[in-house]
Structure formats: structure tokens, C-alpha cells
């Protein structure tokens, strides 16, 4: 009780700092007290959208929140989900990891539309390989886009073994209780909460655009494919990733075998024994296990491979904006520690593709050693996320739904404290576009942003804003961005850089030719 009183007082202090009472909103669980930012936007942070997934609720589908009395503070982020410290670029504002982590955050303009009008909504899903990340990260802050006239939501979901454990005992509980996709079910529950409650924040539940980067983008493809969510989406943004090809969802039988082996290694062969293991011990075991805890074709959230859903036109046929960065992976993902020479490159292709190495070499050609880094980078990027993202784009645009393709090329400046002397990246590295797309350069002082960076962010975030508002990124005052043709006409993609423009997409032929190899299991 004392903690609850202190939390409410802190909230009142946050409002008083701006010379006003903190804003209050009623949602299905009760009353929330938010805060007002320096930019005038309201934010409601750490809103519980599902019951704490602890005890018997560990490895169960998310449950509804119980009502609370009085006013609950929404002035601070909730705890992030259980995770290891995997990525140095994650700047959290949340408490340390905990199992009790199913919270979401809302940013909304303080001034609502007149006449009862409602604002479009962006529901943005964080990246982190389904192993790390949360909605409090500075680069996902929603204030800048909310100030442009939309409601922005970020949400946590269970990660790693807590979010994606499959096990025969879990399957035996029944499909609706979940098996292997608890993290995706959390996302579906957060999206459902938004549909039920977003009107209280001025948002329109019929105009919810889902977006995300990396694992967040993969999640967007899953939500578009899932029978639980595909009818409740107005539009979708995918930045670098789809649950297709080598990064696709696992068959349930394989995931069950993996989960059983994980439990057996901990001397916990039963579900009760696994639930009795402290969370910290489970997390430590996850860090050393060979298991891949990621989405599964569980029969409930995903009833078939995501690629099959899109190939058969069963996905949400909504506007889709999708693309990748020019350096999604490093050339060393192909070459290893070998020097970038033609001989080493050809040897790497044989190691990766066997008797198909010649086919790959024809699509990623090199004439001399100076071309190896570029070719190996292109291949590594396509193997990682480039081809799955393209396949998602290609299948969706063939369904007749409006689809736009981009390539992000702006090379991020060096970090302010970088004295390593390492060469600059060859291109725009994985995740480098987030701050630009969400208008959040100022939230990340680690980089020496220039006026050119700010101009790129203005254009890119302008496209994202227009898309959320209208379902079309081709906004007035920005470089023209044509929609992709649904037939066999040549495709143009938007190259986003200092000189943003629509340009031909010659890689289309390469992706088509590489489809049998990219879709096959990895060596």
C-alpha cells in the first residue's frame, strides 16, 4: 500500500513540474494518472495489459488484468522482460528484468481532435531477436510522432525461454493455452487491449498500424498472418525482417523436442518441475543452451508457415511498407576470419552452398579482390534478413494489397566516444534506421548527428507519419514514392539517404533466382 501511495505522489509531482495536475484516463482496469512531457504530449507508461505471467501462469497464454481501486500511477516504465545483456545499443529506461513484465506505454497529443474525431495509432514492436529489448528503449520513444497527431504505443512481450518454450507437456494442456508462442500471444493481447482501450487516449481502434524492426518486423509478419490478429490491423510497417526462410517459425515437433531436451538438462522433466525453477536460473540456463527459443507453428497463433499464409493470400490484405538496410550483416558472416580475397570468397560459397556455389557466385559476382567485401556483404545481408523481407514484400504485393519497398542507405555517424580507429561501416548497419524513422535522433546522444542526418530523419519519419495517417507514405512535400506493381512490371524502391529518390530494383531478379537456396534449411 505504501509503495502505491508513493507512486501516485510521484505522478502528482510529475504533473506539478509542468504547472498542472497530471492527466487522468480511465481504462478497463481502472483509473490511470499519466504525465505531460516538455513537448506537451501526454504519456502513460507502465500500463499493465495482462496479468503477471508468474507461478502457474508461467508458460500460459496471457490473462486479463484484474481491476484496481483508486488511481494507478502511469508515470514510469514497467520492468522489462527476463533477458540477458546481449546488445550494447539498447538504452533502457525500465527497471531490471523481471517475469512480471507485461506492460505497455502510450504517448498521445494533449490536444484531442475537435468534434469527436479520433487519431490514427502506431503500435510499434521492439527488436532484439526475441531474446532482448523492451518498449522503454529511448529509440522507440513515441513523443515525437505523437506530437505530429497520432497515438503511439510500445509494448513488452515475453522473451527467450519464457516467451517461446515448447514442450510436449505444454501441448497437452490444449491449443488455446499456448505452446511455444507466448511472446507472440503477448503481442496479440497487447494489440487487443489497444483496440478495447485506445479510444480513451484519443485513438481510433479501426486505424491501428502495426510496425516493428528486426524481431519486431518478424512479429509484424506473424500478426498479419495469424488468425488471431489479421482482421484487426489497418496497416503494417516492417523494418528488416520476416518470419520466412531460414528465420521462419519452427515446426512444433522440433520445438517440443528442443524444449524437452532443455528441461531434461535441468533435471526438470515435468512442467511442474520447470515452473518451480527460479527465473534467474532458467535465464542462466538459456544463455548456455543450444536451443533456439523463437516463434513456433503452434496451431493457434500460427497455423502454418508465415510464407504459406502470404502465398495463399490469407494474410491481412492491408497497406504494407517494408524494406531493409544496405548492410544488414557484415561480410565476415560469409567469409569468417578469412581475408577478403576472391579465393577465400569462392571457398566460403562452397562451404555454404556445396555444389550450388556456382549459382550463388553468378548472382553475387566478383572480378577481383576489391569487390569481395561488397559481394560478401550483399550475400550475408540477404541470408540474414534481406531475402526474407523481400519475399514478404513480393508475396504481399502480388495479393493486390498496396505495398511499398525501401532500402535505407544512410551511414550513421561515428559514436561520440569512438576512439577505436576501426573503419566506418560499409553501409547502413542493421537497426541504424530506427531513430531516423521514429524522429528520435535527439533521444540518442551517443552519435554526432549532423544536419544531413536530421534531414534524412525528417524525410523518413515523414513517410512513416503519412503512412500511419493515410495508409500511403507518398506525402506531399516529400520525394515521390510509387506503390509497387502487383503484376510483372518493373519494381521501383525508395532509396532513403541524403538524396532520397525512387530508383530501379535490379535485385528483384537475384532474389527470385536465389529463392530455392534461401528458403532451404541453412548449412
ZITAUR-V372797 format. One record per pair of residues at least 24 apart in sequence whose ideal C-beta (glycine too) atoms are under 8 Angstrom apart, sorted by the first residue. I is the first residue (numbers start at 1). J is the second residue. D is the distance in Angstrom with one decimal. If there is no record, write none. Layout:
i:j:d
I:J:D
I:J:D
This chain:
i:j:d
4:70:7.8
4:72:7.7
4:73:7.9
7:72:7.8
7:73:3.9
7:75:7.6
7:76:7.7
8:33:6.5
8:70:7.7
8:71:5.9
8:72:7.7
8:73:5.2
10:73:6.4
10:75:6.0
10:76:7.4
11:35:6.6
11:71:8.0
11:73:4.1
11:74:7.2
11:75:4.2
14:75:4.8
22:75:7.2
23:110:7.4
24:71:6.6
25:200:5.0
25:201:6.3
26:200:6.3
27:197:4.6
27:200:5.8
28:65:7.6
28:67:7.9
28:193:7.8
28:196:6.1
28:197:5.9
29:65:4.7
29:66:7.2
29:67:5.4
29:68:5.8
29:72:7.7
30:67:5.5
30:68:4.4
30:69:7.0
30:70:7.4
30:71:7.7
30:72:6.0
31:70:7.0
31:71:4.6
31:72:6.8
32:71:7.2
32:72:5.7
32:73:7.8
32:74:4.3
33:71:5.0
33:72:7.1
33:73:5.6
33:74:6.2
33:75:7.0
34:74:4.9
34:75:6.7
35:74:7.8
35:75:4.7
36:110:6.4
37:143:5.4
39:143:5.7
39:144:7.8
39:147:5.4
40:109:7.7
40:110:5.0
40:111:7.9
40:147:7.3
41:107:5.5
41:108:6.7
41:109:5.9
41:110:6.2
41:143:4.9
41:146:4.6
41:147:5.5
42:107:7.2
42:108:5.3
42:109:7.5
42:110:5.2
42:201:7.9
43:74:8.0
43:105:7.0
43:106:6.9
43:107:5.0
43:108:7.8
43:142:7.5
43:143:6.8
44:74:4.1
44:105:7.0
44:106:4.6
44:108:7.8
44:201:7.1
45:74:5.6
45:75:6.4
45:76:5.7
45:77:5.0
45:78:7.6
45:103:8.0
45:105:4.7
45:106:7.9
45:136:7.7
46:73:7.9
46:74:6.0
46:75:7.9
46:76:5.5
46:77:5.1
46:78:3.7
46:103:4.9
46:105:6.9
47:74:5.6
47:78:7.8
47:103:6.1
47:104:5.3
47:105:6.9
47:106:6.8
48:78:7.0
48:102:6.5
48:103:5.7
49:102:5.9
49:103:6.9
49:104:5.0
49:155:6.8
49:189:6.3
49:190:5.0
49:193:4.2
50:102:4.2
50:186:6.7
50:189:5.1
50:190:7.6
50:193:7.7
51:102:7.5
52:99:7.0
52:100:3.9
52:102:7.0
53:99:6.3
53:100:7.6
53:101:7.9
53:102:6.4
53:158:6.3
53:162:7.5
53:182:7.3
54:99:4.8
54:100:6.0
55:275:7.1
56:275:6.9
58:99:6.9
58:162:7.1
58:275:5.2
59:162:7.7
59:165:5.8
59:167:7.8
59:170:5.9
59:178:7.3
59:182:6.2
59:271:7.4
59:274:7.6
59:275:7.2
60:173:7.8
60:177:5.6
60:178:6.2
60:182:7.4
61:176:6.8
61:177:5.6
61:178:4.2
61:182:6.9
61:185:5.0
61:189:7.8
62:102:6.2
62:182:7.6
62:185:5.9
62:186:5.3
62:189:4.1
77:103:7.1
77:105:6.6
77:134:7.9
77:135:7.5
77:136:4.0
78:102:8.0
78:103:3.1
78:156:7.1
79:103:7.4
80:133:7.8
80:134:3.6
80:136:6.6
80:156:6.3
81:134:6.5
81:156:5.4
81:157:6.8
81:158:5.4
81:159:4.9
81:162:6.7
81:163:7.2
82:158:7.6
82:159:6.6
82:160:6.8
82:162:5.1
82:279:5.6
82:282:7.7
82:283:5.3
83:128:7.5
83:131:6.3
83:132:4.4
83:133:7.5
83:159:5.2
83:160:6.5
83:283:7.5
84:131:7.2
84:132:6.9
84:160:7.8
84:283:6.5
84:286:7.4
84:287:5.3
85:132:7.8
86:128:7.3
86:129:7.4
86:131:6.0
86:132:4.6
87:128:6.5
87:132:5.8
87:133:7.6
89:431:6.7
90:128:7.1
90:132:6.6
90:133:6.1
90:137:5.6
91:137:5.9
91:138:4.5
91:139:7.1
91:443:8.0
91:444:7.0
91:446:8.0
92:134:6.4
92:136:5.5
92:137:6.1
93:136:4.3
93:137:7.5
93:138:6.6
94:134:5.6
94:136:3.9
97:283:7.8
98:279:7.8
99:162:6.7
99:279:5.0
101:134:7.6
101:156:5.2
101:158:7.2
102:156:6.1
102:157:7.5
102:158:7.6
102:186:6.0
102:189:7.7
102:190:7.7
103:135:7.4
103:155:7.5
103:156:5.5
104:135:6.5
104:153:5.9
104:154:6.6
104:155:3.9
104:156:7.1
104:190:5.3
104:193:7.0
104:194:7.7
105:135:5.3
105:136:7.1
105:142:7.1
105:153:6.8
105:154:5.0
105:155:7.5
106:142:7.6
106:151:6.5
106:152:7.3
106:153:5.4
106:198:7.8
106:201:5.3
107:141:7.6
107:142:3.4
107:143:5.2
107:145:7.6
107:146:4.0
107:151:7.1
107:152:4.6
107:153:8.0
108:146:5.6
108:151:4.6
108:152:7.7
108:201:4.5
108:202:5.3
108:203:7.0
109:146:5.7
109:147:6.7
109:149:6.3
109:150:8.0
109:151:8.0
109:202:6.9
112:202:4.4
113:202:7.0
118:199:6.5
118:202:6.3
118:203:6.1
118:204:3.6
118:207:7.4
119:149:6.2
119:150:5.4
119:151:5.2
119:202:5.1
119:203:5.3
119:204:6.3
119:207:8.0
120:149:7.9
120:150:4.9
120:151:7.4
120:203:7.5
120:204:6.2
120:207:4.5
120:208:8.0
120:209:6.8
120:234:7.8
120:468:5.0
120:469:5.2
121:150:6.6
121:151:4.7
121:152:7.7
121:153:6.6
121:194:6.7
121:198:5.6
121:203:4.3
121:204:6.5
121:205:7.6
121:207:6.1
121:208:4.5
121:209:6.8
121:468:7.7
122:150:5.8
122:151:7.4
122:152:5.0
122:153:7.0
122:209:5.4
122:211:5.9
122:464:7.9
122:468:4.9
123:153:4.8
123:155:7.3
123:190:7.6
123:191:6.1
123:194:5.9
123:208:5.6
123:209:7.0
123:210:4.9
123:211:7.1
124:152:6.7
124:153:6.9
124:154:5.4
124:210:7.8
124:211:4.9
124:212:6.1
124:216:7.1
124:438:7.5
125:154:7.8
125:155:7.1
125:157:7.7
125:187:6.3
125:210:7.0
125:211:7.1
125:212:3.5
125:215:7.8
125:216:3.6
125:217:7.9
125:219:4.7
125:220:6.6
126:154:6.7
126:156:8.0
126:212:7.1
126:213:7.6
126:215:7.7
126:216:5.3
127:212:6.9
127:213:4.6
127:214:3.3
127:215:4.9
127:216:4.8
127:217:7.5
127:241:7.8
127:431:6.3
127:434:7.9
128:159:7.2
128:214:7.1
128:215:5.6
129:214:6.9
129:215:5.2
129:294:7.9
130:159:6.0
130:160:7.1
130:163:6.7
130:164:6.2
130:183:6.2
130:215:4.8
130:218:7.8
130:293:7.0
130:294:4.9
130:295:7.0
131:159:5.6
131:160:5.0
131:293:7.3
132:159:6.5
133:159:7.5
133:215:7.4
133:216:8.0
138:440:7.0
138:443:4.1
138:444:6.1
139:434:4.7
139:435:5.1
139:438:6.8
139:440:5.4
139:443:6.2
139:444:6.0
140:434:7.3
140:438:6.6
140:440:7.6
141:438:7.4
141:440:5.6
141:443:5.2
142:438:7.8
144:438:6.7
144:439:3.8
144:440:5.9
144:461:7.3
145:438:6.2
145:439:6.1
145:461:7.0
145:464:7.4
145:465:6.4
145:468:7.7
148:439:7.9
148:465:5.1
149:469:7.3
150:203:8.0
150:465:7.2
150:468:5.4
150:469:6.9
151:198:6.2
151:201:5.4
151:202:6.1
151:203:3.8
153:190:7.7
153:194:5.7
153:198:7.4
155:186:7.6
155:187:6.8
155:190:3.9
156:186:7.4
157:183:4.5
157:184:7.4
157:186:3.7
157:187:5.1
157:190:7.2
158:182:5.1
158:183:4.7
158:186:5.5
159:183:6.2
160:283:7.2
160:286:5.1
160:293:4.9
161:262:7.0
161:282:5.7
161:283:7.4
161:285:7.6
161:286:4.5
161:289:7.9
161:291:7.6
161:293:5.0
162:279:7.5
162:282:7.2
162:283:8.0
163:293:7.1
164:255:7.8
164:293:4.2
164:294:5.4
164:295:6.5
164:296:6.7
165:259:5.0
165:262:7.3
165:274:7.9
165:293:6.4
166:250:7.8
166:252:6.2
166:255:3.5
166:256:4.9
166:258:7.1
166:259:4.6
166:296:5.2
166:298:7.3
167:256:6.0
167:259:3.9
167:260:5.8
167:263:6.4
167:271:6.7
167:274:7.4
168:256:5.2
168:259:8.0
168:260:6.2
169:270:6.5
169:271:4.0
170:259:7.5
170:271:6.6
171:252:7.0
171:256:6.3
175:298:7.3
175:299:5.2
175:300:4.7
176:300:6.3
178:298:7.0
178:300:6.6
178:301:7.6
179:252:6.9
179:256:7.7
179:296:7.2
179:298:5.1
179:299:7.9
179:300:7.8
180:250:7.6
180:252:6.5
180:255:4.8
180:256:7.7
180:259:7.4
180:295:7.5
180:296:3.3
180:298:5.0
181:295:5.8
181:296:5.5
181:298:4.7
181:300:7.2
181:301:4.2
181:302:6.6
183:295:7.5
184:219:6.6
184:222:5.7
184:223:7.7
184:226:7.4
184:295:5.8
184:301:4.8
184:302:7.5
185:228:7.9
185:300:7.9
185:301:5.8
187:219:5.8
187:223:6.5
187:229:8.0
188:223:7.0
188:226:6.9
188:228:5.1
188:229:5.1
188:301:6.8
191:223:7.0
191:229:5.9
191:232:6.5
192:232:7.4
195:232:5.9
206:234:6.6
207:234:4.9
208:232:7.1
208:233:6.5
208:234:5.5
209:233:7.5
209:234:5.7
209:235:4.0
209:236:6.7
209:237:6.5
209:467:6.9
209:468:4.8
209:471:7.9
210:235:7.7
210:236:5.3
210:237:7.3
211:236:6.9
211:237:3.5
211:238:7.5
211:239:7.4
211:464:7.6
212:237:7.3
212:238:7.0
212:239:6.8
213:239:4.0
213:240:5.9
213:241:7.4
213:431:6.2
213:433:7.5
213:434:5.5
214:239:7.3
214:240:5.5
214:241:5.1
214:385:7.5
214:430:6.8
214:431:6.2
215:241:6.6
216:241:7.6
217:241:3.7
217:242:6.6
217:322:7.8
217:389:7.3
218:242:5.9
218:243:4.7
218:247:6.7
218:295:7.5
221:306:5.4
221:310:7.9
221:392:5.5
222:249:7.3
222:295:6.2
222:301:7.2
222:302:6.3
222:306:6.0
223:316:7.9
224:310:7.9
224:315:4.7
224:316:4.5
224:318:7.5
224:320:7.7
225:302:6.6
225:306:4.6
225:309:3.9
225:310:6.7
225:314:7.4
225:315:5.1
225:316:8.0
226:301:5.3
226:302:6.0
227:303:6.3
228:300:7.3
228:301:6.1
229:316:7.8
230:314:7.8
230:315:6.0
230:316:3.9
231:316:7.0
233:316:4.7
233:318:5.5
234:318:6.1
234:471:7.0
235:318:5.1
235:319:4.5
235:320:7.3
235:321:7.7
235:467:6.5
235:468:7.1
235:471:5.0
236:316:7.2
236:318:6.1
236:319:7.4
236:320:5.0
236:321:7.4
236:322:7.8
237:320:7.8
237:321:4.9
237:322:7.3
237:464:6.7
237:467:6.6
238:320:6.9
238:321:7.4
238:322:4.1
238:323:7.6
238:389:6.6
238:392:6.6
239:322:7.8
239:323:6.9
239:324:7.9
239:433:6.3
239:434:7.3
239:437:6.8
240:323:7.6
240:324:5.0
240:325:6.1
240:328:6.1
240:385:5.0
240:389:6.2
240:430:6.3
240:431:7.4
240:433:7.9
241:385:4.9
241:388:6.7
241:389:6.1
242:306:6.9
242:322:8.0
242:385:7.8
242:388:4.4
242:389:5.3
242:391:6.8
242:392:3.8
243:295:6.0
243:302:8.0
243:306:4.3
243:388:7.6
244:305:7.8
244:306:5.7
244:307:4.6
244:310:8.0
244:388:4.2
244:391:5.0
244:392:5.8
244:519:7.9
245:307:7.4
245:387:6.1
245:388:4.6
245:391:6.5
245:518:5.3
245:519:5.2
246:383:7.0
246:388:7.4
246:518:7.1
246:521:7.3
246:522:4.8
247:384:7.8
247:385:7.2
247:388:5.7
248:305:5.8
248:306:6.4
248:307:6.6
248:388:7.6
249:294:7.5
249:295:4.3
249:296:5.7
249:297:5.0
249:302:5.4
249:305:6.5
249:306:6.4
250:292:7.2
250:294:6.8
250:295:7.2
250:296:5.0
250:297:7.0
251:296:7.6
251:297:5.7
252:296:5.6
252:297:5.7
252:298:5.8
252:299:6.8
255:296:4.3
258:291:4.7
258:292:7.1
259:291:7.4
261:291:7.2
262:289:5.6
262:291:5.2
265:289:7.1
306:392:8.0
307:391:6.6
307:395:7.1
307:519:7.6
310:392:6.6
310:395:3.9
310:396:5.9
310:399:7.4
311:395:5.5
313:399:4.8
315:396:6.9
315:399:7.3
317:399:5.6
317:400:7.2
317:401:4.2
318:401:6.3
318:471:7.6
319:401:6.7
319:402:4.6
319:403:7.4
319:404:7.9
319:467:7.1
319:471:4.1
319:472:6.8
320:393:7.3
320:396:5.1
320:397:7.9
320:401:6.5
320:402:7.4
320:403:4.8
320:404:7.3
321:403:7.8
321:404:4.8
321:406:7.3
321:463:7.5
321:464:7.7
321:467:5.2
321:473:5.7
322:389:6.1
322:392:6.2
322:393:4.9
322:396:7.7
322:403:7.1
322:404:7.3
322:405:6.3
322:406:7.6
323:389:7.0
323:393:7.9
323:405:5.7
323:406:3.4
323:407:5.8
323:408:6.4
323:493:7.1
323:494:7.5
323:496:8.0
324:381:7.2
324:385:6.1
324:386:5.2
324:389:5.0
324:390:7.7
324:407:6.3
324:408:7.2
325:381:7.8
325:407:7.4
325:408:4.6
325:409:7.6
325:427:6.9
325:428:4.2
325:429:6.6
325:430:6.1
325:431:7.9
325:432:6.2
325:433:6.0
326:381:7.7
326:407:6.2
326:408:6.8
326:409:4.7
326:426:7.9
326:427:3.4
326:428:4.8
327:377:5.8
327:381:6.3
327:425:5.8
327:426:5.3
327:427:3.4
327:428:5.8
327:429:5.1
327:430:7.4
328:380:7.7
328:381:3.8
328:384:5.2
328:385:4.9
328:386:5.7
328:429:7.7
328:430:4.9
329:377:7.2
329:380:3.8
329:381:4.8
329:383:7.1
329:384:4.2
329:385:7.7
329:430:6.9
330:377:6.9
330:380:6.3
331:372:7.4
331:373:5.0
331:376:3.7
331:377:4.5
331:380:6.0
331:426:7.4
332:376:8.0
332:380:7.8
333:376:8.0
333:380:3.8
333:383:7.2
333:384:6.9
334:376:4.3
334:379:5.4
334:380:4.8
334:383:7.7
335:372:7.6
335:376:5.4
340:369:6.5
340:372:4.0
340:373:5.0
340:376:6.7
341:369:5.0
341:372:6.3
342:366:5.6
342:368:6.6
342:369:5.8
342:372:6.3
344:372:7.6
345:372:4.9
345:375:6.8
345:376:6.1
348:376:7.4
351:523:7.5
352:523:5.7
353:517:6.5
353:523:7.4
354:523:7.5
356:517:6.0
359:513:7.6
359:517:7.2
360:514:7.4
360:517:6.8
363:510:4.8
363:513:5.8
363:514:6.0
364:510:7.8
373:426:6.3
374:426:7.2
377:426:5.5
377:427:7.0
382:511:7.4
382:514:7.0
382:518:6.9
383:518:7.0
383:522:7.8
384:430:7.7
385:430:7.4
387:511:5.9
387:514:6.4
387:515:7.7
387:518:4.2
388:518:7.7
390:507:7.5
390:508:7.9
390:511:4.7
391:511:7.3
391:515:7.2
391:518:7.7
391:519:7.8
393:484:7.2
394:508:8.0
394:511:7.4
397:484:4.5
397:485:7.3
397:486:5.6
398:486:6.1
399:486:7.6
400:486:5.0
402:471:7.1
402:472:7.1
402:483:5.2
403:483:6.8
403:484:4.7
404:467:7.9
404:473:5.7
404:481:6.1
404:483:5.9
404:484:6.3
404:494:7.0
405:484:5.6
405:491:6.7
405:492:8.0
405:493:4.2
405:494:7.1
405:505:6.8
406:463:8.0
406:481:7.9
406:493:6.0
406:494:4.3
406:495:7.4
406:496:5.6
407:493:5.6
407:494:7.5
407:495:5.3
407:496:7.1
408:432:7.4
408:433:4.4
408:436:7.7
408:460:7.6
408:496:4.9
408:497:7.8
409:495:5.9
409:496:6.6
409:497:4.3
410:436:6.8
410:453:7.1
410:456:4.8
410:496:6.8
410:497:5.0
410:498:6.9
412:447:6.1
412:453:7.8
413:447:5.2
413:448:5.0
413:449:6.5
413:450:6.3
413:453:6.6
414:447:7.3
414:448:6.6
415:446:5.2
415:447:5.8
415:448:7.9
416:445:7.2
416:446:6.1
416:447:6.6
416:448:5.4
417:446:7.5
433:460:7.0
433:496:7.7
436:460:4.7
436:461:6.8
436:496:8.0
437:461:5.9
437:464:5.3
438:464:7.2
452:498:5.2
455:498:6.8
456:496:6.9
456:497:6.6
456:498:6.2
456:500:7.4
459:496:6.9
459:500:5.2
460:496:5.4
460:500:7.9
463:494:7.6
463:496:7.9
